[in-house]
């Protein structure tokens, strides 16, 4: 299917993040991560037409680390299409940058029953490897059945790459620079436990530090600060 109509984009021009597009998460949010997410310019800002998400080692609001997470919940969501981010990823043991999607509404119940699409995850203790994954009621990491894979990308922290999702009623394809490395097909059974991907999802970008996966082999705080640089985010539909 050709997704050729641009329906959402942010090139991160200007002096401030467009809050009509993005919502900031604040605090300790998920996955037992020790960082405190903020909306402060030291953690997230625009410069040279680029979004910078910065992870810092500092004492703040009871945390030892801070970072940022933004999403489009309540502002923009989509059902099917091609979702893309062009970015350069931070590297350190403990860092866990991600570009992913969650359901706008819990149509089939709380996580993971209504689905999750991880277009990109990069865990710092696995340098040069990126991951694409989906989670559903029957396929998720809590029971060891998640569906996903990884691909080698040695330059992911040195160069910009495009991380993308193509999503149709029949399948999900996750790619780097247009090269699909993970596909997940609708089994056609009409079971939302295996295919809950028939309702709108919103976009999330964040850099975590530590937590359930990012910190699975410890953290190296000596390299902080580190940042993810995002050139643009785009969504196309047919």
PyMOL commands that set and color helices and strands:
alter all, ss='L'
color gray80, all
select helices_A, chain A and resi 211-214+221-223
alter helices_A, ss='H'
color red, helices_A
select strands_A, chain A and resi 5-10+23-24+35-37+44-46+51-60+63-67+69-71+81-88+95-103+116-123+129-135+147-152+161-167+171-176+179-185+201-209+226-237
alter strands_A, ss='S'
color yellow, strands_A
deselect
rebuild
show_as cartoon
